[in-house]
Amino acid sequence: DPWPAEIMNEYGKLATVAARAGWHVHQHVINNSAVSDLLDTLEKVNATQPLNGLRWTLGHVYDISSTNIARAKALGLTLGVHGAAMQAGAHMPLRKIAESGIVFGLGTDATIVSHYNPFVTLGWLVSGLDVGGNRVLDETLTREEALIAHTRSNAYLFFQENALGSLEIGKQADLVVLDRDYMSVPAAEIRRIKP
């Protein structure tokens, strides 16, 4: 098929091919300006090749506006929130992300640029504190919201929601015994939980 006139940049062409093929795309974008530019292109692609249902992910999104969260959600995109943002001092709008209803997963982005311990990331989202105890988040999540993002939502992002992510008959699961209760330990102590 010829390229639609409105999709002239190379990324738009690649995105159109990927959408037509039904491929999953995980695009790294750090700041809101980059998110805006990417969404401009993806909205043009979507006009001729619908993206909804493909579960494409914007990874990192250290800075994303409420407007861009809504734009991404309208396209059926998901967000990948990574603990590496903690080291960058990013003040992610987590409450706005959670309240928007967009599906977002939580991960560590380990082990090249960040820690691998999920409790460090969970503690960061719940307490707003980095590993040094410095406040780096103005908007935090509840313990349950953070845990869902790290489990059920990630299973959805990886098209594994029928096999992973929640404790249900027929799904795979791991059993972990922790040295303290994630749901009741002081928020600043979550990062210190150990199996």
C-alpha atoms as one frame of an Amber mdcrd trajectory, in Angstrom:
protein
   0.000   0.000   0.000   1.245   3.546  -0.645   2.117   5.655   2.390  -0.630
   8.040   3.482   0.474  11.599   2.682   0.328  12.642   6.340   2.842   9.978
   7.386   6.101  11.105   5.888   8.667  10.604   8.651  10.584   7.348   8.931
   9.225   6.458  12.357   5.690   6.899  11.062   6.434   4.521   8.212   7.925
   1.936  10.571   5.024   2.318  13.003   2.542   1.789  10.170   4.309  -1.410
   9.112   4.403  -2.633  12.716   0.712  -1.820  13.245  -0.297  -3.561  10.024
   1.649  -6.645  11.112   0.156  -6.545  14.627   3.583  -6.316  16.243   4.079
  -5.142  19.800   6.124  -1.948  20.122   7.802  -0.700  23.298   9.041   2.843
  22.658  11.324   4.606  25.135  10.403   8.249  25.726  11.742  10.162  28.687
  10.296  13.678  28.711   6.921  15.159  27.849   8.247  16.896  24.734   9.377
  13.551  23.304   6.034  12.010  24.283   4.207  14.820  22.444   6.284  14.343
  19.301   5.755  10.583  19.330   2.013  10.910  19.923   1.752  13.401  17.040
   3.136  10.708  14.737   1.138   7.856  16.261  -2.116   9.792  15.912  -1.367
  10.182  12.196  -0.615   6.464  11.913  -3.791   5.643  13.838  -5.888   7.622
  11.353  -5.135   5.021   8.672  -3.956   2.013  10.698  -5.722   1.683  14.082
  -3.429   1.106  17.054  -6.109   0.270  19.612  -5.737  -3.307  20.800  -2.029
  -3.567  19.973  -0.984  -2.594  23.533   1.979  -0.549  22.427   3.934   0.758
  25.389   5.587   4.083  26.120   8.505   3.169  28.369   9.989   5.364  31.109
   7.824   8.503  30.655   9.648  10.339  33.462   7.584  13.382  32.563   4.164
  13.176  30.925   1.337  15.706  30.975  -2.294  14.919  31.736  -3.080  15.809
  28.118  -0.546  13.289  26.813  -1.766  10.615  29.215  -5.254  11.079  27.739
  -3.888  11.046  24.170  -1.967   7.823  24.832  -5.007   6.195  26.432  -7.185
   7.179  23.459  -4.745   5.339  21.175  -4.882   2.219  23.358  -1.283   2.669
  24.487   0.075   1.520  27.829   2.825   2.989  30.011   5.906   1.284  31.433
   7.027   3.000  34.645  10.593   2.072  35.624  12.472   2.439  38.883  15.372
   3.960  36.965  13.359   7.198  37.156  14.091   7.246  40.888  17.818   7.666
  40.281  17.073  10.393  37.740  15.060  12.330  40.316  12.044  12.311  38.014
   8.877  13.660  39.599   6.491  11.407  37.700   2.788  12.288  37.833   1.838
   8.891  39.223  -1.501   9.899  40.724  -2.572  11.429  37.399  -1.476   8.268
  35.577  -3.381   5.998  38.000  -6.524   8.127  37.981  -6.578   8.329  34.169
  -7.379   4.631  33.886  -4.538   3.991  31.434  -2.910   0.608  31.993   0.593
   1.055  33.364   3.121  -1.508  34.448   5.847  -1.108  37.022   9.359  -2.477
  36.682  12.926  -1.942  37.733  14.621  -1.550  34.324  17.284  -3.797  35.806
  20.108  -4.599  35.861  22.021  -2.357  33.543  20.824   1.023  34.763  18.966
   0.245  37.942  18.398  -2.146  40.830  16.623  -5.462  40.312  14.742  -5.637
  43.623  11.004  -5.046  43.121  10.609  -3.846  46.710  12.858  -0.869  46.009
  10.538   0.168  43.186   7.384  -0.581  45.177   8.750   1.442  48.103   9.566
   4.360  45.804   6.007   4.521  44.440   4.341   4.191  47.833   6.637   6.405
  49.933   7.862   8.843  47.278  11.409   8.334  48.595  14.522   7.228  46.734
  16.985   4.721  48.209  18.758   7.548  50.035  15.539   8.627  51.747  15.135
  11.770  49.630  11.640  12.773  48.474  11.587  12.418  44.696   7.851  11.930
  44.095   5.126  14.427  44.839   2.420  11.965  43.773   2.452   8.466  45.238
   0.331   5.361  44.898  -1.360   3.119  47.417   0.326  -0.178  48.221  -2.369
  -2.043  46.315  -2.068   0.197  43.223   1.715  -0.287  43.166   1.426  -4.053
  43.620  -1.179  -4.344  40.835   1.092  -2.334  38.518   3.962  -4.731  39.286
   1.884  -7.889  38.787  -1.469  -7.878  36.934  -0.704  -4.837  34.809   2.690
  -6.181  33.759   1.068  -9.474  32.792  -1.312  -7.460  30.576   1.541  -5.500
  28.979   3.226  -8.802  28.082   0.021 -10.451  26.807   0.265 -12.949  29.660
  -2.811 -11.966  31.693  -4.337 -15.437  31.223  -1.275 -17.142  32.721   0.329
 -14.645  35.120  -0.279 -11.620  37.304  -2.857 -12.780  39.836  -3.449 -15.758
  42.071  -6.166 -17.716  40.272  -6.824 -21.342  39.452  -5.061 -22.259  36.226
  -2.446 -19.494  36.382   1.238 -19.879  37.111   2.413 -18.451  40.425   5.416
 -18.154  42.684   5.269 -18.303  46.448   7.460 -15.826  48.287   7.860 -15.631
  52.060   8.854 -12.128  53.140  10.601 -10.953  56.289   7.885  -8.313  56.871
   4.366  -7.515  55.725   4.291  -5.357  52.601   0.782  -4.123  53.433   1.563
  -2.897  56.955   5.263  -2.049  57.250   5.941   1.731  57.292   6.112   2.998
  53.698   9.751   4.068  54.047  10.635   0.466  55.016   9.084  -1.256  51.976
  12.363  -0.981  50.057  14.074  -3.038  52.778  11.726  -6.055  52.511  13.603
  -9.251  51.793  12.471 -12.745  50.827
